[in-house]
Amino acid sequence: MTRPEPFGTAPDGSVIWAVTLRCGVVSARVISFGAALQSLIVPDRDGILDDVVLGHDGPEGYMQNRKCFGSTVGRVANRIADGGFQIDGTFHQVAVNEGTSTLHGGTDGFDQRNWQVGVVTDTSVQLSLLSPDGDMGFPGSLTATVTYRLVPRGDAVALEIIHRAETDAPTPVNLTNHSYFALCGHSALAARPASGLEYALTVNAGRYLPVDKRKIPTAPAPVGATPFDFRRPRQPVTAVRSGALEGYDHCLCLEDGQAVLVDEVSGRRMRLETNQTGLQVYTAQALTPDVIGKGGHAYQPFDAICLEAQAWPNAVNMPPETGRPDTILRPGQTYDCRIAFVFDTV
């Protein structure tokens, strides 16, 4: 029987819990601080097990660095331009923490909260959080839950992540998981620096969201003849080494809610499935060696890649004619974001 184990102490003095889920040889460790995926161990084509997500061995790193390793981010993931928006004619100003923008919920987002651990089984854990009215400036009291579960799928194993939320007043909601994937395996990072650029990514997305200097998106644009065309397998390294991009931190407009990431060296393949309309592709260019991760490894730029399934960034401020999703949750509605990471080998 799986039982939560102490992982450390949160700033408010509460216990941070860790829960290890297992399905065959695959295991996932979830911590209550940030409702974060702390480790995910899967086999390569030779059956060798390794951790495929970045993170920290203890709680201090999650509090000090705020790279959101594996965290549940919210109340609104990604960016809100100028930290403001209108709902039903009323303007709301929320905390800004990236220049003039709000990123991942503000200065004290959901990744910095110690969530409550609920039902635990050998293969699943549910965590919950109450975000009060006015939290970071957001209107309405919001109750959020996230469920992690490992599920066998033939020869593959899926890590399913289900985010749900309800509110007592209209409020924007956009939750996601912010895992940094290193399909080469954490133990191989020293030998394969910047390996996150080498993975082949495929996404059925004919449009993407160009961004301004603040990384705020404009109207959707076609991906054809751009570095954002992942309709066939593409390695991000091509655009970065050519100088076309310093790195990816852009949203692709999903057409069927699917993406595939493959590391040809280890043979690990990860298929993403989601009910969301956007996929933020981030190549971790902001990592620096002063960020010490698991096993004492000093993380380097491009050591991993994030595939963040979510609604479009700044959707709350985009005009409806852009086709943007409606991110306003109203009383009586249930927010439902589903993400599955399915692992096998090629």
C-alpha positions as CSV (number, residue, x, y, z in Angstrom):
1,M,0.0,0.0,0.0
2,T,1.4,3.3,-1.1
3,R,1.7,5.9,1.7
4,P,2.9,9.5,1.6
5,E,6.4,10.1,3.0
6,P,7.8,13.4,4.3
7,F,9.8,15.4,1.7
8,G,10.5,18.5,3.7
9,T,8.8,21.6,5.2
10,A,7.0,24.3,3.4
11,P,7.5,28.0,4.2
12,D,4.3,28.0,6.3
13,G,5.6,25.2,8.4
14,S,3.4,22.5,6.9
15,V,4.8,19.1,5.9
16,I,5.6,18.5,2.2
17,W,4.6,15.0,1.3
18,A,6.0,12.7,-1.4
19,V,4.0,9.9,-3.0
20,T,5.5,7.3,-5.3
21,L,3.2,5.7,-7.9
22,R,4.1,2.4,-9.6
23,C,2.9,0.6,-12.7
24,G,5.2,-2.3,-13.7
25,V,8.7,-1.0,-14.0
26,V,7.6,2.6,-14.4
27,S,7.4,4.8,-11.3
28,A,6.4,8.5,-10.7
29,R,7.1,10.5,-7.6
30,V,4.7,13.4,-6.9
31,I,5.3,16.0,-4.1
32,S,2.7,18.2,-2.5
33,F,4.7,21.4,-2.9
34,G,3.5,22.8,-6.2
35,A,1.7,19.5,-6.8
36,A,4.8,18.7,-8.7
37,L,6.1,15.6,-10.6
38,Q,9.5,15.2,-8.9
39,S,10.7,12.1,-10.8
40,L,9.5,9.8,-13.6
41,I,11.4,6.6,-14.2
42,V,10.9,4.8,-17.5
43,P,13.0,2.2,-19.5
44,D,15.0,2.8,-22.7
45,R,15.0,0.4,-25.6
46,D,17.4,-1.9,-23.7
47,G,15.2,-1.9,-20.6
48,I,17.5,0.4,-18.6
49,L,15.6,2.6,-16.2
50,D,16.3,6.3,-15.7
51,D,14.6,9.4,-14.6
52,V,13.3,11.5,-17.5
53,V,12.3,14.8,-15.7
54,L,14.4,17.5,-14.2
55,G,13.9,18.5,-10.5
56,H,15.5,18.7,-7.1
57,D,16.3,16.2,-4.4
58,G,14.9,18.4,-1.7
59,P,12.3,21.2,-1.2
60,E,14.7,24.1,-1.1
61,G,15.4,24.1,-4.8
62,Y,11.7,24.3,-5.6
63,M,11.3,27.3,-3.4
64,Q,14.5,29.2,-4.3
65,N,14.8,28.7,-8.1
66,R,11.2,28.8,-9.3
67,K,11.9,27.1,-12.5
68,C,8.6,25.2,-12.0
69,F,10.2,21.8,-12.4
70,G,7.3,19.4,-12.8
71,S,4.9,21.9,-11.1
72,T,1.2,22.5,-11.5
73,V,1.2,26.2,-12.5
74,G,-1.8,28.6,-12.2
75,R,-4.2,30.2,-11.5
76,V,-3.3,31.1,-15.1
77,A,-0.4,29.4,-16.8
78,N,1.9,31.4,-19.1
79,R,1.6,35.1,-19.6
80,I,-1.0,37.8,-19.0
81,A,-0.1,41.1,-20.7
82,D,0.3,44.0,-18.3
83,G,-1.1,41.8,-15.6
84,G,-4.6,42.9,-16.3
85,F,-7.9,41.9,-17.9
86,Q,-11.6,42.6,-18.0
87,I,-14.5,40.3,-17.1
88,D,-18.0,41.4,-17.8
89,G,-16.9,45.0,-17.9
90,T,-14.9,45.0,-14.7
91,F,-11.1,45.4,-14.8
92,H,-8.9,43.3,-12.7
93,Q,-5.2,43.9,-12.0
94,V,-3.1,40.9,-10.8
95,A,0.5,40.6,-9.6
96,V,3.2,41.0,-12.2
97,N,6.4,39.1,-12.0
98,E,8.0,39.2,-15.4
99,G,8.5,42.8,-16.5
100,T,5.0,44.2,-16.9
101,S,3.5,40.7,-17.4
102,T,2.1,38.1,-15.1
103,L,3.8,34.7,-15.6
104,H,2.4,31.4,-14.2
105,G,0.0,33.1,-11.8
106,G,2.2,35.8,-10.4
107,T,4.7,36.1,-7.6
108,D,3.1,33.4,-5.5
109,G,1.5,31.1,-8.1
110,F,0.2,27.6,-7.5
111,D,3.7,26.1,-8.0
112,Q,4.7,27.8,-4.7
113,R,1.8,26.4,-2.6
114,N,1.8,23.2,-0.5
115,W,-1.2,21.3,-1.8
116,Q,-3.3,19.0,0.3
117,V,-2.8,15.2,-0.4
118,G,-6.1,13.4,-0.8
119,V,-6.9,9.9,-2.0
120,V,-3.8,7.8,-2.6
121,T,-3.5,4.4,-4.3
122,D,-0.6,2.4,-5.6
123,T,-1.1,4.0,-9.0
124,S,-2.7,7.4,-8.3
125,V,-2.7,10.4,-6.1
126,Q,-5.1,13.4,-5.9
127,L,-4.1,16.8,-4.5
128,S,-6.2,19.9,-3.9
129,L,-5.8,23.6,-3.3
130,L,-8.1,26.4,-2.2
131,S,-7.2,29.7,-3.8
132,P,-9.2,32.5,-2.1
133,D,-10.9,35.4,-3.6
134,G,-8.3,38.1,-4.4
135,D,-5.4,35.6,-4.5
136,M,-2.7,37.4,-6.5
137,G,-5.5,39.8,-7.5
138,F,-7.6,37.1,-9.2
139,P,-11.4,37.3,-8.6
140,G,-13.4,34.5,-7.0
141,S,-12.6,31.7,-4.7
142,L,-11.2,28.7,-6.7
143,T,-11.0,25.1,-5.6
144,A,-8.5,23.2,-7.8
145,T,-7.6,19.5,-7.9
146,V,-4.9,17.6,-9.8
147,T,-4.8,13.8,-10.1
148,Y,-1.8,11.9,-11.3
149,R,-2.2,8.3,-12.3
150,L,-0.2,5.6,-14.0
151,V,-2.1,3.5,-16.5
152,P,-0.9,0.5,-18.6
153,R,-1.6,0.8,-22.3
154,G,-0.5,-2.4,-23.9
155,D,3.3,-2.3,-24.1
156,A,3.2,1.4,-23.0
157,V,2.5,3.2,-19.7
158,A,0.7,6.5,-19.5
159,L,1.1,9.1,-16.9
160,E,-2.3,10.8,-16.9
161,I,-2.7,14.2,-15.3
162,I,-6.2,15.6,-14.7
163,H,-6.7,19.2,-13.6
164,R,-10.2,20.3,-12.4
165,A,-11.4,23.5,-10.8
166,E,-14.6,25.3,-9.7
167,T,-15.2,28.9,-8.7
168,D,-17.8,31.1,-7.0
169,A,-17.2,34.0,-9.3
170,P,-16.0,34.5,-12.9
171,T,-12.3,34.1,-13.1
172,P,-9.7,33.1,-15.7
173,V,-8.3,29.6,-15.3
174,N,-5.5,27.9,-17.3
175,L,-3.7,25.1,-15.5
176,T,-0.9,22.9,-16.8
177,N,2.0,20.7,-15.8
178,H,5.4,22.2,-16.3
179,S,7.7,19.2,-16.5
180,Y,11.1,19.4,-18.1
181,F,11.6,16.2,-20.1
182,A,15.1,14.7,-20.6
183,L,14.3,11.6,-22.6
184,C,18.0,10.7,-22.7
185,G,17.8,10.0,-18.9
186,H,18.9,12.2,-16.1
187,S,22.1,10.1,-15.6
188,A,23.1,10.9,-19.2
189,L,22.8,14.6,-19.0
190,A,26.5,15.1,-18.2
191,A,27.5,13.2,-21.4
192,R,24.7,14.7,-23.5
193,P,24.5,18.5,-22.6
194,A,21.8,20.4,-24.4
195,S,20.2,17.1,-25.4
196,G,16.7,18.7,-25.2
197,L,17.4,20.2,-28.6
198,E,18.1,16.8,-30.2
199,Y,14.8,15.1,-29.6
200,A,12.5,14.8,-32.7
201,L,9.2,16.6,-32.1
202,T,6.1,16.1,-34.1
203,V,3.0,18.2,-33.6
204,N,-0.1,18.4,-35.8
205,A,-0.4,22.2,-35.7
206,G,-0.8,24.3,-38.8
207,R,-0.7,27.6,-36.8
208,Y,1.4,29.1,-34.0
209,L,1.3,32.2,-32.0
210,P,4.1,34.7,-32.8
211,V,5.2,36.8,-29.8
212,D,6.4,40.3,-29.2
213,K,9.5,41.3,-27.2
214,R,7.6,40.6,-24.0
215,K,6.7,37.1,-25.2
216,I,3.1,38.1,-25.5
217,P,1.4,36.4,-28.4
218,T,-0.3,38.2,-31.3
219,A,-2.8,36.7,-33.8
220,P,-2.2,33.1,-35.0
221,A,0.0,32.7,-38.1
222,P,0.7,29.7,-40.4
223,V,3.7,27.6,-39.5
224,G,4.6,27.0,-43.2
225,A,8.2,28.0,-44.0
226,T,8.9,28.8,-40.3
227,P,10.9,27.1,-37.6
228,F,7.5,26.3,-36.0
229,D,6.4,23.7,-38.5
230,F,6.5,20.5,-36.6
231,R,4.0,18.7,-38.7
232,R,6.9,16.3,-39.6
233,P,9.5,15.3,-37.1
234,R,11.9,18.2,-36.4
235,Q,14.7,18.7,-34.0
236,P,14.7,22.2,-32.3
237,V,18.5,22.2,-32.7
238,T,18.2,23.2,-36.3
239,A,16.6,26.6,-35.6
240,V,18.8,27.3,-32.7
241,R,22.2,26.5,-34.3
242,S,21.2,28.4,-37.4
243,G,20.5,31.5,-35.3
244,A,16.9,31.6,-36.4
245,L,15.8,31.4,-32.8
246,E,17.6,31.8,-29.4
247,G,15.3,29.0,-28.3
248,Y,11.6,28.0,-28.4
249,D,9.1,29.5,-26.0
250,H,6.1,29.6,-28.2
251,C,2.6,28.2,-28.4
252,L,1.5,25.9,-31.2
253,C,-2.3,25.8,-31.9
254,L,-3.2,22.2,-31.6
255,E,-5.5,20.5,-34.2
256,D,-5.9,17.1,-32.6
257,G,-4.4,17.4,-29.2
258,Q,-1.4,15.2,-29.9
259,A,2.4,15.4,-30.0
260,V,5.2,13.0,-30.2
261,L,8.8,13.4,-28.8
262,V,11.5,10.8,-29.6
263,D,15.1,10.4,-28.4
264,E,16.7,8.3,-31.1
265,V,19.7,7.5,-29.0
266,S,17.9,5.9,-26.0
267,G,14.9,4.9,-28.0
268,R,12.5,6.5,-25.5
269,R,9.3,7.8,-27.1
270,M,6.8,10.1,-25.4
271,R,3.3,10.6,-26.9
272,L,1.3,13.5,-25.5
273,E,-2.5,13.5,-25.6
274,T,-4.6,16.5,-24.3
275,N,-8.0,18.1,-24.6
276,Q,-6.3,21.6,-24.7
277,T,-6.0,23.9,-27.6
278,G,-2.4,25.0,-27.2
279,L,1.0,23.5,-26.6
280,Q,3.7,25.7,-25.3
281,V,7.1,24.4,-26.5
282,Y,9.9,25.6,-24.3
283,T,13.5,24.5,-24.8
284,A,14.8,25.5,-21.3
285,Q,17.2,28.1,-22.6
286,A,16.9,30.0,-19.3
287,L,18.5,27.2,-17.3
288,T,21.9,28.1,-15.8
289,P,24.6,26.1,-14.0
290,D,23.7,27.7,-10.7
291,V,20.5,25.7,-10.7
292,I,21.6,22.5,-9.0
293,G,19.3,19.6,-9.7
294,K,18.9,16.0,-8.7
295,G,22.1,14.1,-7.9
296,G,24.0,17.4,-7.7
297,H,23.9,18.0,-11.5
298,A,24.3,21.6,-12.6
299,Y,21.7,22.1,-15.2
300,Q,22.7,23.7,-18.5
301,P,20.6,25.6,-21.1
302,F,18.7,23.2,-23.4
303,D,19.1,20.2,-21.0
304,A,15.4,19.4,-21.5
305,I,12.2,20.4,-23.3
306,C,8.9,21.4,-21.9
307,L,5.6,20.5,-23.7
308,E,3.0,22.4,-21.7
309,A,-0.6,21.6,-22.8
310,Q,-2.8,24.6,-22.0
311,A,-5.1,27.2,-23.4
312,W,-3.5,30.0,-25.5
313,P,-1.3,32.5,-23.5
314,N,-3.0,35.8,-22.8
315,A,-6.2,34.4,-24.2
316,V,-8.1,36.5,-21.6
317,N,-7.0,39.6,-23.5
318,M,-7.2,38.3,-27.1
319,P,-10.2,39.3,-29.3
320,P,-12.7,36.5,-30.1
321,E,-12.0,36.8,-33.8
322,T,-8.6,35.3,-33.3
323,G,-10.3,32.0,-32.5
324,R,-8.8,32.1,-29.0
325,P,-10.3,29.7,-26.4
326,D,-12.5,31.1,-23.6
327,T,-10.5,30.8,-20.4
328,I,-13.2,32.4,-18.1
329,L,-14.6,29.9,-15.6
330,R,-18.0,30.7,-14.2
331,P,-19.9,29.5,-11.2
332,G,-21.6,26.2,-12.0
333,Q,-18.9,25.2,-14.5
334,T,-16.1,22.7,-14.0
335,Y,-12.7,23.4,-15.5
336,D,-11.3,20.2,-17.0
337,C,-7.7,20.0,-18.4
338,R,-6.5,16.5,-19.3
339,I,-2.9,15.6,-20.2
340,A,-1.4,12.2,-20.8
341,F,2.3,11.4,-21.4
342,V,2.5,7.9,-22.9
343,F,5.9,6.2,-22.8
344,D,7.2,3.4,-24.9
345,T,10.3,2.8,-27.1
346,V,11.3,2.8,-30.8
